[in-house]
Amino acid sequence: MKAFFCFKENHMIKVILFLAFIITSVLSFSQQSNWCGTDQIIQRLKATDPGYEEMLHKAMSKAANGWVNNTGNVQKSALTIPVVVHIIHDNGIGNISNEQVQSALDILNQDYNRQNPDTSITRNTATAPFRSQAGVMDVEFVLAKIDPNGNCTNGIVRVNAPNLTYNTDDACKYAANGGSDQWNSDQYLNIWIVNSINSSGSVGTILGYAYYPYGGAGSEYGILMRHDTFGTIETANSSDGRTLTHEMGHALGLAHIFDQGCHSNDCNQNGDYCCDTPPQAEANWSCSQTWNSCNQIPVNDDYGFDALDQIENYMSYNACQNMFSRDQAAIMQQNFIDIAFLANMVTPQNNAATGVFNPEILCKADFEAYNQKICVGDSIQFIDRTFFNPIGWMWSVSPGVENVDWEYTASTNSISQNPVIRFFTQGVYQITLESTDGVTTDTEIKSQYITILPSAHSLPYFEGFEGLSTFNNATYWFVDNFQNNNTFVVDQTIGSTGSHSAKLMNFGQSGSNSDELVSTAVDLSVLDPINEIVTLSFKYAYRKRYASNDEWLKVFISNNCSETWAQRKTIHGNQLSPIDVNASWSPSSQEDWTTVHMTNITPAYFVNNFRFKFEFEGQGGNNFYLDDINLYAGPPSNTNVLGIAEVGEIAELSLYPNPTDADLNLRFTLNADQITHLNIQDITGKTTAKYVINAVSGSNNVIMDTENLAAGVYFVTIKAGEITKTLQFVKN
């Protein structure tokens, strides 16, 4: 049977245009999803250092004109490069396994030695004679086995720094920020792995970036990459893992093959400084076998005719990468001769100092737990990190009695490699691991390693910090201070209610700072997910130091006792406070406090081990105070929350962002504490949500979840006492 399709001419045109739009959109998304941040680094260095561009030209020209023998092959030396991988994680999937790290190095070694299985698809046609131009490095990238202090290592450093693994940059390369310092750059090639990279100011999502070796190795030299592009197994979403191959090319001195676009100048002095990589007009993602973006022929070009674009090249953005050129291999080899720190990195003396040829025998017992603070009745899996090759394990827990205070579960026991232990009794526990390879035995003891929280609080929950003098031994509050500088403390002289509050002495701190105040567990399982909502409210007081300060307050919630967190509130910049005070500031009246009401805690969080935390990200601003934290369902029952008085006006009323596609903020001011009713209605008058808020005298900010609303026009009605006002908003 044949199928016949008939279109009117104008209909056919519309269909063609629509298909073209879809194809263009897909290509655009593909381009934006595969982006190297190295060019942005180079442009920044050129802008900040007037001599950088000239230095870069001279260094790359020297490398491009290095020694070659009479057959045209590069002077190759067998190179062994010690590698250290710093994993900056938040105890989630970004804390990748040793096996995933090794898979990334395996791909690297294949690609640089042209042992990759796809060499056969390198074109060798009259207009693309590239197979004979493919280069080989004769190099091996090996994880170090001795660290800079002379201790044994497996070449992998793991740092739990939630503030430095998302939307991050070079800040994660410093222990002073809570990250991981570069190991000596003349001994080790450093790679940092994170969850995501700051892409502001660029087009698309940055998957990785690297610094060139030219001009010396600063403290940031090396490669920064996302975990999901590193290797080929587990969290890696790449089918070939070649983002690392590309970024390593930059780290060893290669430019993109589309650098400077089309040109006919001397190819040893322009573009990517390689005469066997035809000029390319710009980055592209096409694997078209006939792609030819430039028709100029550079002086000294290896081909002597208008060759097609070298889509196979690792220093392109194309998905069909499978080769370096001979000139590219020559540049990288030459840099291990000309650049002092690279030359030292591959010497026999350094190979011995970093232990790259040492046998993999057991030298250190080690372990980690992804979550070290859990609730009564919860379990923790302990991960063996012993190096190297253990065959036997013996675990012990103290204090307490097995099967009374804790027990092994999930079919594991004290001799399992990665046991799972459930804890029944509140307290702080020491964990010990003894590992053996049958010849050598080593023991790792981690005291005060696991904290089991007390039984969950019931609703309503209130915290005014009045009964506390410090957080150091607090039963119900925990602080995280990633930079080991000023952290949250109990202020015993200032409060919104009473005389105590949580204070972060942010004034006078330099650089970026991140501090967290984390709650114990609260039981929300008693709530009816159909008919009840829960509100988290708190008061904060803050001033900027300078008008330009953009500091952030973030609120997170967890439905599994902090195994994972979900961000539910962000306030920053002028939203946090538009007022600047260039002196150490503290609140002196109720007008200095703002009350935030969060109604966007969804039924998925109605569990018996609910936790929440406040994170303050400082950028050289002023002090921050927190007080009167409430978690309640329905009308208030705590006199600390609410008084009863007549409201004269609802002032300073605003609704943002508008339009919205997520949370909606309603900000208003009252002259007295008052139970306040909020209704959301659609354009037909149907009520889609109702909230009862314990609004307080002064500034209030209510956060409402709009995720379940369909796109359209809605109205928010606020009623405080006898006063009612209505505002309109649009849901995208």
N, C-alpha and C positions, 0 to 999 in steps of 0.2 A: 504494500500500500504506500502510495506517495502522499506526502503532506504538502499542501500548497498554502503559502502565506501571501496575503495581499496587503499593501500599505498605500495610502494616499501619499503623494510626494511630500507634502509638508509634514505629515506624520513621520515619514521615514527620516527626514532631516532632523526632527526633534529627537528621534531614537538615536541617531548617529551622534548628535551633540551630547546626549545624556551619557552614552557609552564613552565618549571621549572624556567627559568630565570625570566619570568613575575611574578610567584608566589613569588620567592625570592625577587624581586624588591619591590613588594607590601608589603611584611613583613618587609623589611628593611625600607621602607618609614614609615610604621606604627610605628616601633620602634623609628625612629628618630622624629616622630611627637608627641610622648608622653614621655616627659622627665622632671624629677624633678631635680632642680639645687641644692638641699640640700647637696648631696654628694660632689659637688664641693666646697661648703662653708666649709664643715667639713675638706676636704683635705687642704684648704687654712689655716684654723685655726691651723691644726696640723703642717703645714710647718712653720708658723710664731711664734708658741708658743711651745717650746720643752716639756712643761709639760701638754699640752692640752690632748694628747691621754691618759695619765695615769689618769688625772682627769676625763675624760669622762668614762673610764672603771670603776672607783670606783663609780661614780655617778649612772651609769646605773645598775651596779651590786647591789648597795644598793636599788634602786627602784625595781629591779626584785625580790629581796628577802624580800619585805615588808610583813607586817602582813596579814595573811589570817585566817578565822575562821575554825572551825573543819569540816565544810561541803565542804571546798575548795573554797567557794565563797570569793571574795575580800571584804574587809571592805569598803563598799560604803557609801559615804556621798552625799546627794543631793547638787549639786553645781550649782550656778548661776554665769556665767562668763560675766562681762560687756565687750562689744565689741565696738571698734570705727573703722570705715572704711574710709580711706583716698583715695579719688578718684583723681588721678593726670591725667589731661586730656588736650586736645587742642581744646575744644569746639566742638569736633566731637562725633562720636558714643561711644568713650570711656568714655564719661560723662554719665555713666549709671544711670538709674532711681532708685528711692528709692525702687520701687517694685522689681527690679532685685536684689538689695542688700538683701532684705528680703527673696527672694526665695532661695538665697544661704544659709542664716542662717536656713531656714526651712529644707533644705536637711541635713545640719549639725546636727540639733537636731534629725532628724529621724535616721540618721546613728549611732550617738553615743548612742542613747537609744534603738537601735535595733527595731525601729518602721518602718524601711524601708519596702516597699511592696514586695521586692524580697527576703525576708528571707527564703522563702520556697525552693529556689533553692540551698541553702547551702547543700552540699553533706553530707549524713549520711550513707555511705557504709562501708563495712568491711575494705577497704584500704584507705578510706577518711572519718573517723568518726568525722566530723568537726562541725555538727550542735549543738551537745551537748557542744562543746568547745567555742561557740560564747559568747562574753562578752558584758556586758551592763554597761554604765558609770553612768547613772542617773545624767545627766547634762543638763543645758539649757544655750545656748548662746543667749544673749539679747543685743540689741543695747542700749548704754548708753543714759540717758536722762538728765544728768548733766555733764558739762564739767569740766576740772581741775580747772577752775576759779570760779566754782559755778554757772555758767550760764546754762540756759536750752539749750538742744541740742537734735537732733534726732539721734546722734551717727554717722553722716555722715559728713565728711569734704570734700569740693570740692575746688581744686586748679587748676587754669588754668596755666599750665606750659608746653608748647609744647616742650621745650628743654629737659624735664625730663620724658616724657611719652612714647617715642619710644626708643627701644634698650637700656633700662635703667637698673639701678642696685640700690644699696643702696643710691646713690646720691639723689634720689627722697624723701628720708626720712628726709631731712633737709631743714628747712625754709630758712637757709642762702644760699642755692643753688636755692631757688625759689620753693622748694617742701613743704612738710608738716611734721612738727616735730612729733616724737613719743609722745603720751600722756603717762603720768606716767605709767610705766610698772608694778608697783605693784598695780595698780588700774584698768587698762584697757588692754585687749588683742588687739593689733594693727594689722590691715590688710591694706596693700596698694594695690590699683588697678591701673594698667597702661595699655597702648596699647600693648607694647611688651617689652621683657626682653633680655638683652645682653646675647647672647649665645656663645660668643667667647671662644674658648678653650674647648668646650664641644661637644658632639655628639648630633645633633638634635636640635629641637626647644624647649626651656625651657618654660614651661607653668606656673611654679611657684616655689618658694623655701621658706624655713623657717629656722630659727635658733633654735637649741636645747635650752632648758632652763638651761642646766647644766653650771656651772661656772658663774652664774649671768646673769642678764638681761642688756645687753648693750643698747646703743641708737638705735641699728639696730634690736633688738629682735622683732620678729613678723613674719608675712607672707607677701610676695610680690607675686602678681598674675596678669595674663592677664585678661582683662575684659571679653574676649570671652570664658573663662573657669569658670566664676564666676556666679553661679546660673544656672537656667534652662530656663529662658525666655529672650526675646528681643535679645541682642547681643550675648548671650551665645550660643556657637555651640555644647555644650555637651548635650547629651540626659539625663544624670543623675547628672551632676554638682558635681562629686566626686573628682575633683582635690583639692577642699578646704578641703574635709574630709581627704585626704591623707596628705596635708601640715599641717593641724591642728594636725595630729598625730605626725609629727616631732616637732612642736612647743610645744607639751605637753610631748615630751621625747621619742618617738618611732623611732626606726631605720627601714630601709627597711628589709623585711624578707629575702632578698638575701644577707644581710651584711655578709662578710667573706666567702660566698659560702658554699660548702659542708664541714662538719666536724663531728667528733664523740666525741668532747670534752664536758665538762659540759655545758649544754645549759643555765644554770643560769649565766654563766660567759663568754659566747662566742656568736658569731653570733648576733642575734637581742635580746639576753638575755631572750627569751621566749621559754619555753619547750613545748608549744602546737602549735608552728608554725614550721613544719618540715623544715630543711635546704633546701635552694634552690641554685643551682649552680650559677645563675646569673639572671639578669633581663630578663623577657620574656613577650610576649604579647599574648601568646596562652591561649585559654580557653578549651583546650583539657581535657576531663574528666579523662584521664589516664596519664597525664603529670607527670613524675617522674625524676627529674634531678639529684638526689642524692640517693645513696644506703646506706650511713653510718647512724648509729643510735646513736645520741648523748647520753652521760651519763645523767641520770635523765629525759630522754625524756618521755613525758606523754603517748606515745603510746606503746613503747616497741617493735615496729616493724618498717619496712621501709614504712612509710606512704607516700602517694602521695604528690606532691606539693600542697600547700594551695592557689590555684588560686583565691579563693574567698576573700582573705585578702585585706583590704584597703591599706596596706603598700606594696603591690606588684604593678606592672604596668599593670596587666591584666584588660581587659575590663569587666570582670564578677565579679568585687569586690562587696561584700555585707556583710562583717563581720569584726569585730575585734575579736581577741581571748580573752579568760578570762585573760591570763597573760598580754596581752597588756592593757586591761582595768585596771588591777591591777597596772601596772607601772604608768599609767597616774593618777590614784587616789592617789597613794603613793606620786607622785611628788607634789600634792597639800597639802601634809603634810610636806614633807621634804624640799622643796624649798621655801625659805622665801617669795619671791615676789609673787609666785603663791598662797601660803597660805593666804597672805594678800588680794589677789585679790578676794577671794570667801568668805571673812568674812561678817557677817551681817552688820558690820559698813561700810565696803566698798560698799556693795550693796545699803545701804542708801545714801552714799556719791555720788555714780554714778547714783542714781535714777532709777535703773532697775525695781523697782516695782511701780514706780510712775504712776498714771493714765495718759492716753494720752489726755490731755486737752490743748487747745491753750495757748502757752507761748511766742511765738515770731513770728512776721510776717517777711517773708524773700522772696526774689525772685532773679532770675538771667536772664541774656540774653546771649545767646551763642556767639553773635557778638556785640561788643559795638562800633565799628567804621564802618559805612556803607556809601554808596553813596546816593546822592539825588535821591529820588524816590524809594529807596529800603525799604523793610519791615523787622521788627524784631519781633520774638515771645518772649514774656516774660513768664518765667516759675515760677509759684508759688512754693516756698519752705517753706511755713509756717509750723511750728510744734506747734500743731498737730490738725488734723481734722477740718480745717476751712469749713464753709458753706457759707460764704459771703465775697465778695471782692469789693474794690473800688480803682480804679487806677486814677492817675492824672499825667499830663505832663506839665512841664514849662521850659522855657517861651513858648510863641507862642499861636496861636489860633487854636482850633480844626477845621478840614476841610479846613484850610488855610495853616498852617505850618505842620500839621500832621493829620492823621485820623485813626480810627479803621477800620480794614478790615478783610477779611476771616470770615465774619459772627460773629465777636466778637465785644464787646463794653466795656465800663468802668467797668462793673460789671462781666465780664468773669473771669474765674479762670486763664486762660493762654491766654491773648489777643495778637493779632497781630496788630502792629502799623506801618503804612507807613509814612515816613517823606519826606516833600517837600522842606524844607528850611535848608540851611547850618547853623550849629551852634552846641552848646553844650547844652544838655538837662538834667534836673533833673526828676527822676521818683519816684513816691510815691505810696506805696501800703498800704491800710488799710484792715486788715483781721479780721474776727470775727467767733466765733463758736456759736454765739447766746447768749453767756454769757460774754465772755472775748473778748476785742478788742485790737489789737496792730497795730502800724504803723511803717513801714520801709521807710526811706527816703535815696535815693542815689543821691547825688548831682554830677553834671558834669559826669554823668554815660554814656550817649550816645553822640557820636560825629558824626555829619553828615558832610561828606566831601564836598568841593566845587564842582562845575560842572567839568566834566572831561576835562583834557588837550587835545588839538588836536595834531596831528603829523605835523612835526617832533618835538620830545620832547627833550630838553636839560637841564641838571642841572649841573652847575659848582659851586654852593653854594656861588657865589659872592655876592648875595643880602641878605644873611642871617648872623645873628650874634649868633643865638641860635636856637636849635630845640624845646625848651620848649613851645614856642607859635607859632611854624611854621605852616603855613597853609597847606603846601604840603608834609611835612615829619614828621614821627612819630618814636619815639624810644621806644624799649622795653628792659628793663634792669632787667633780672630775678633775679639776685643776689643782686640788689640794691648796686652795687659798681660802678666802672668806667663804663661809657656808651659812646655812640657816641655823640660827640660835634662838633661844627663848629670851625675848626682851621682857624684863620684869618691872619695867616702869611705864610702858606705853601700851595701850590697848584701846580698841573701839568700845568693847564692853569689858569692864574690869581694868586691870593694870598690866595684863600680859598679852603678848602676841608673838608670832613667829617673825623674825627679822633677818633680812639678808643685807649685810653691810656692803653694799655695792659701790658706794662712793669711793673713788680713789683707786679702784682696781683697773688694771691696764689690760688691753686686748679683749678677746672674747671669753666669756665665762658662762658656764652652765651648771646650775645647782638644782637639786630636786628635794622635795619634801614629800615623803611617801607614807600613806596611811596604813594601818593594820586592816584586817578584814571586817566587813560589815555584812550581816545576813539580810539579803533582799529576797530570799526565797519565799518569804511569807506574803509577798505581794501578788495580787491577781493581775496577770499580764493582759487581761481583756479590759478590765474596768478601772485599773489603778495606774497612776503615773507616780514617778518619784522625782523629787527636785533636790539637786545639790546646790546649795548657796554658800557664799563666802564673801567676806569683805577684804578689800585690799587698799593700801595707801601707797602712793608712789609719786615721785616727781622726776622729770628729766634733770640732767645736769646741764646739757647743752640742747639748743633747739633742734639740732641735727640728730640727736640720739634716736635710734630705732631699736628699742629693747622689747623683748617678747615675754609674755606670760602664756604658758600652755598648760592645759588641763587634760590629763589622760585617765581612762578608766580600764579596768580589767575584770573579766568574768571567770578567770582561772587562777586567782591568787597571785597575779603578776607574772605568770608565765609568758603572756603576751599583753600588749597595751594597745588601746585605740585612742587616738587623739580626738577630743570632743570640744575643745575650745582653744582659740588663739586670740589674744589681744596684744596689740603692739603699737609702737609709735604714739601718735596723737590720740588713738583710742585708749591707750593705757593712761596717758595724761598729756595734755597739750602745754602744760606749765613747766618751765625750766627754772631751776634754782642752782646757782653755781656755788654751793656750799653744802656740807653734809646736812641732809634734811631729815626731819622726823615729823609725823603728823601731830597737830596741836589742837584740833577740834574735830567734831563729827563731820564737818563739811569736807574734810580731807579724805574721808573714806568713801569708797564706791562698793556697792553690793551687787554681786553677780548671781543670777538665778539660772541654773542650767536644767532645762526640762528635756534635754535630748539624751537621757539615759534610757535606752530602749529595753523592751522585755527580755531580750537576749542576755541582759545583764542582771536579771532577777535571780541571782544565785546565792548560795550561802557563803561564798568566799569572795564577794565583791571588794575591790580595792580601788583607790584613786590616788593620783599624785599631781603635784604642782611642780612645773619646771620653769625656772626663770633664766632667760638668756640675756646676760648683760653685755653691753658694748661701751663701757666707760661712762655710764650714766649715774643715777643717784640711788638712794636706798629704797628697799622694798619691804613692806609689812603685810602680814596676812593674819586675819582674825575671824572669829565667829563663824566657824565652818558647820553647816547644817546639812543633814541628809534626812528627808522626811517625805511621807506620802500623805496627801490630804491636808486638812486644816492643821495649824500648828498646835502643839501641846507644850512647848518649851517656852517659858516666860523670857528666856534670854533672846529669843528670836523676835518677839513682837509685842508691842504695847497696843493699846486701843485709844485712839483719838480721832478727832474729826479732820478729814482731809479738806483743805481749802482749795487746792489746785493741783492738777497734773501738769507739771512744767517741763521744759526742755525735752519735749517728746520727739523722738526720731526713730526711724526704721531703716536698717541697713544689713547687708548689701541689698539693693533694690534696683534691678531684678536680682533674684537669688537662685542658686541651683543646689544649695545645701542648707546650712544653718541660717536662721533669720534672727537678727538682734533687735530687740525693742529696748531703747534707752529712755528713761524718764526720771523725773525728780518729784518726790513727795515732801510735804512739810510735816508728816507724821507717819508712824508705823501703821500699816493697814493691810488686811487681807485683800488681795487684788485679784480680780477675775479677768482672764484673757480668753477670748473666743476667736477662732479663725473660721471665716465663712467664705464659700466660693461665690461666684457672681450670681448664682441662682438663689442665694440666701441659705443654702444648706451648711450646717455647722460641721466642719471637718476635724476640729480639735478644740479641747477645753483645758485650761490650766488654772490652778489656784496657787497663787504666789504669796509668800510671806514678805511682801514689800516693806521696806524700812524707810525711815525719814532720811532724806538726802538722795544721792544718785543711785539708781537701780539699772541693771542691765540684764534683761531676760533673753536667754538663748532658746529658740524653738527649732525643732527638727522639721524640715519640709521635704525630706527624702521621699515620703510616700504620697506627696501631692502631685497630681497631674499638672502639666504645664497649663498656665492660664492666669487669670486675674483673681486675687483674693483680698479679703478685708480682715484686719485685726481690730477688735474692739477691746479696749481696756476700761475696766470699771473699778474705781477705788472709792468706797463710800457711796456718795450720791453723784460722783463725777464720772462721766462716761465720754470717751473719745474714740474715734475710728480713723484708721489709716489704711491706705491701699498699698498692695505690693504685687509684684509679678513673679511667678515661678517659671523659670526657663525649662 
